[in-house]
Structure formats: C-alpha cells, structure tokens
Amino acid sequence: MTESGQTTDAALIGAYRAGSERAAAELVARHAAALGRFLYGAGAGRSDVDDFVQETFFRAFRRIDGWRGDATFRSWLFAIGGNLLKDDFRRRKGRRVVSIEDRDVVDHADPAGDLAALDAHERLRAGLRRLPRLQREVFLLRVQQGTDYADIAAALGTTPGAARVHYHHAVKKLKELCDA
Amino acid sequence: MPECTHLSDRMPLVAGGGDAWSAAELAHLETCPDCAGEWALVQTGESLGRDQGDAPDADRMARTVLDRLRAERLARGRSVRRATWAAALAAAAIALTVWTGRPDIRQPVVAPVESASVVESAALVPELDSLDAGELKDVLDSFDAPLSERAMPVAPTLGDLSDQELERVLRAGGV
C-alpha cells in the first residue's frame, strides 16, 4: 500500500502473477493514459496511439517476470513502448504515415490560443523526432512524468549521470530546433 | 550556474503542478534566458498529448489484452501438446521397428537356400583347375549368357543333405 492507501504497482504485479486479472485491469487503468501521451510525444500517430498502448501492455504482461523492480513499472512500460515505436519505425523504413486526425484542429473557446499551443506542440514533436532515441525518451520521461534520473537510467539501461547528460543535450537541441 | 541546475531539476515537478516557484526562483527565471527557454520547453512537453481527447477505455483495453494473452497461452499449450504427441508417436514407432526388426527366436531357423547361380558356381569352381583352355572358355561363356539360357541345376532338397546336415537343420528348427 502507498501512503494514500493505494495498492502499489509491485503488489498488483504480484497479484497478476498469481492469476488476478483484476490486478492487470488496474495496472492498465493506472498507466494507459500516461503511456499514450508518452508514445504520442515520442512520435506515434494520434490514430495509432491506442493500438501502441494495447500492444505495449500485451508485451509487458507476456513477460511480466522481466520486471524485477529496478525501475518503476511505469518507466519499464515506457521503455517497452519506446522499443515498439522503434521497431515500427524500422518496419516502415523511416516513413511515417500522418493521418488526417494527426493534424486536426481543436475546437475550443479560444481558437487563437489553441492554435498557438498546437503550433508549439507540433514544433516540439517535430523536434523530438529529430533527436536520438535516448535523448527523446529521457526528455519525455523527465518532463511528462517527472521521473528521476536513477529511475530513467534503470528503465533505459543507462546510468543516472548519462541520463542527465542526455536530458541536457535534448533540451539544448530542442531549443535550437523549436526556435528555428 | 548552480541556481540553473537547481531550477532545471525542479521544472518537471512545478510544470506538473506538484509544487510552485519561490519568489527567488521566479526572479532567476526572469533574468536567465537559458532557464526561461528550458522552462518553456518543459511546459510544452508536459502538456504534450493532453489534447488527445478521451483517455483510452482502460477496462476494454485490459479485457482485450487479457483475451489476447489467454488465446496465446491456449495456442502455445496446443502446440506443446501436439509436439508431445508427435514425440510419443515417434518413440512408439521406433520401439515398434526395433521390436519387429529383431529375429524372432520362436520362428524355425531354416538353413539358407543358396541361389541357383551360387550353387552353380560352387559346383563348377573346384573343377576349374583341371579344365583345359577350351573347356574353361566354354564355362566362362556360359557365365556371360543370360540365366535362362544356362543349364539350371536342380535345386537342392532336404533329400540331398547328408545325415549330419539333416540333423543340424532339424535341430535348428526345433523339430
């Protein structure tokens, strides 16, 4: 249990290993939205995000014994999602299909503000796509999840010091790319 | 510079709403273009994907994932069972072949009957030394001729055997 009385991910994983499908459903409910945002930021098309999220959970549960608690379950999950995206990118040989929905325009009360935000998001996504994979994933784990460098390092198979360096290189390049 | 590192480390937390900038930190952000640029990036990154619309239906997704896992386990179980059966059948086939391939000691052992040509050769060979060249040529020519053209010796029967040979055959046959 956590301080807030919530069952920990480790406990849910233990329950799932013991056969509880309810525990698996709880893990999906906890992490699906954050995983979707991470995958979207890392380059998944808007219309493909749900499929990638589902496939990530499928692979994660299939080899749940591979999670030994070195990294948080969420970071481990994101690393699997990152691998999935990389494989998909290789399969398509670098071609990316951008569907109409990927460029849709949100319709809210402040269209000018939304368009400005969308523009910043699109520029950032375009910049992220041009970063090396480690830099991109470290940046997203850090800014979207607030993950600390030790956890990032454990999930991505690097050291905390190297993760910090990757983050700062990512920020430096993104500043150049987004300001250009 | 230490102030920049401190702010950089706190940016994700503040961007996620987990904390707020202090007055000193805000003052630094206003005067440091590096930190201000990073802060803008972190804020944009933090909100990236929030406009994606509805979050995935976790229950439905969990059901789909678990169904796929079950289907995969079933398929794997089937293929393991199939492989086990195939291995068992192969082992049984090998055992059967080995068993039926062994000479059956209950079957009477009959002295091998030599083929006509062997009998013919055996009958001729001891006498070859005493043949002259012409006779020897005739004999060799007869080997080259098709079997049907050759004079076929009469196949030996039990009656042709000596008493000792007959006794050996009968003993071997368990008679």
Interface residues (C-beta under 8 A of the other chain):
Chain A: E21 A24 A25 L27 V28 A29 A32 A33 G36 R37 F38 Y40 G41 R46 V49 D50 V53 Q54 F57 F58 F61 R62 V106 D114 A117 L118 A120 H121 L124 R125 F139 L140 R142 V143 Q144 Q145 G146 H168 V171 L174 K175 C178 D179
Chain B: S8 M11 P12 L13 A15 G16 G18 G37 E38 L41 V42 T44 G45 E46 S47 L48 G49 R50 D51 Q52 A55 P56 A58 D59 M61 A62 R63 T64 V65 L66 R68 L69 E72
